[in-house]
Amino acid sequence: MLKNMVKSPMFANMMGDQAEDIEKMMEDPAMVNQMAGFWKHLDEMQSSDEKGYKEFIEKQKKEFEQENEKIKKEKEKKRLIQPNLLCCIKILPAKIIVKN
């Protein structure tokens, strides 16, 4: 079921550049077992320690947003044309003519 979800266009839309990496991880049975254990732990945490669960989720959201912002800034830097100084020419006029 998870493999089908990962291959859906909606998932690719939501995950952007990371969709391919996640799809590759889903091919590894050990990774799938680890993820299932993590989700089970979160389910147990939600039912036993609701406050701790909410704090954990909020912390994860903030960290994701910060990391995502960094990635966006890096992509923007690469997208923009960055000027590079190649040479400098100095022109000195020999004579200034003032017309009346």
C-alpha positions as CSV (number, residue, x, y, z in Angstrom):
1,M,0.0,0.0,0.0
2,L,2.8,2.5,0.9
3,K,4.6,1.7,-2.3
4,N,1.5,2.6,-4.4
5,M,1.1,5.8,-2.4
6,V,4.7,6.8,-3.0
7,K,4.3,6.3,-6.8
8,S,1.2,8.5,-7.1
9,P,1.4,11.8,-8.8
10,M,-0.2,13.5,-5.8
11,F,2.6,12.3,-3.5
12,A,5.2,13.5,-6.0
13,N,3.5,16.9,-6.0
14,M,3.5,17.1,-2.2
15,M,7.1,16.0,-1.7
16,G,8.6,17.8,-4.7
17,D,12.3,17.0,-5.2
18,Q,12.3,14.5,-2.3
19,A,9.7,12.2,-3.8
20,E,12.3,10.1,-5.7
21,D,14.5,9.7,-2.6
22,I,11.5,8.5,-0.6
23,E,10.5,6.1,-3.3
24,K,14.0,4.6,-3.2
25,M,13.8,4.3,0.6
26,M,10.5,2.4,0.3
27,E,12.2,-0.3,-1.8
28,D,14.4,-1.2,1.2
29,P,12.5,-3.6,3.6
30,A,14.6,-2.6,6.6
31,M,13.7,1.1,6.0
32,V,10.0,0.2,5.7
33,N,10.2,-1.7,9.0
34,Q,11.9,1.2,10.7
35,M,9.3,3.6,9.4
36,A,6.5,1.4,10.5
37,G,8.0,1.2,14.0
38,F,8.4,4.9,14.1
39,W,4.7,5.4,13.2
40,K,3.6,2.9,15.8
41,H,5.7,4.8,18.4
42,L,4.0,8.0,17.4
43,D,0.6,6.4,17.7
44,E,1.4,5.2,21.1
45,M,2.8,8.6,22.1
46,Q,-0.3,10.3,21.0
47,S,-2.5,8.1,23.1
48,S,-0.3,8.1,26.2
49,D,1.3,11.6,26.2
50,E,-0.8,14.0,24.2
51,K,1.1,17.1,25.3
52,G,4.5,15.6,24.5
53,Y,3.2,14.4,21.2
54,K,1.9,17.9,20.3
55,E,5.3,19.4,21.3
56,F,7.2,16.9,19.3
57,I,5.0,17.5,16.2
58,E,5.4,21.3,16.5
59,K,9.1,21.0,16.9
60,Q,9.3,18.8,13.8
61,K,7.2,21.3,11.8
62,K,9.4,24.2,12.8
63,E,12.6,22.3,11.9
64,F,11.1,21.3,8.6
65,E,10.1,24.9,7.8
66,Q,13.5,26.2,8.7
67,E,15.3,23.6,6.6
68,N,12.8,24.1,3.7
69,E,13.5,27.9,3.8
70,K,17.2,27.3,3.6
71,I,16.7,25.0,0.6
72,K,14.5,27.6,-1.1
73,K,17.1,30.3,-0.5
74,E,19.8,28.2,-2.0
75,K,17.7,27.4,-5.1
76,E,16.9,31.1,-5.5
77,K,20.6,31.9,-5.4
78,K,21.3,29.4,-8.1
79,R,18.4,30.7,-10.2
80,L,19.4,34.3,-10.1
81,I,22.1,35.6,-12.4
82,Q,25.0,36.5,-10.1
83,P,27.2,39.3,-11.5
84,N,31.0,38.7,-11.5
85,L,33.5,41.4,-12.0
86,L,35.8,40.4,-14.8
87,C,37.7,43.6,-15.5
88,C,37.7,47.3,-14.9
89,I,38.4,50.0,-17.4
90,K,39.3,53.5,-16.3
91,I,38.9,56.3,-18.9
92,L,40.7,59.6,-18.3
93,P,39.6,62.5,-20.6
94,A,42.6,64.3,-22.0
95,K,40.7,67.6,-22.6
96,I,37.2,68.8,-21.5
97,I,35.5,71.1,-24.0
98,V,32.8,73.4,-22.6
99,K,30.4,74.8,-25.2
100,N,29.0,78.3,-24.6
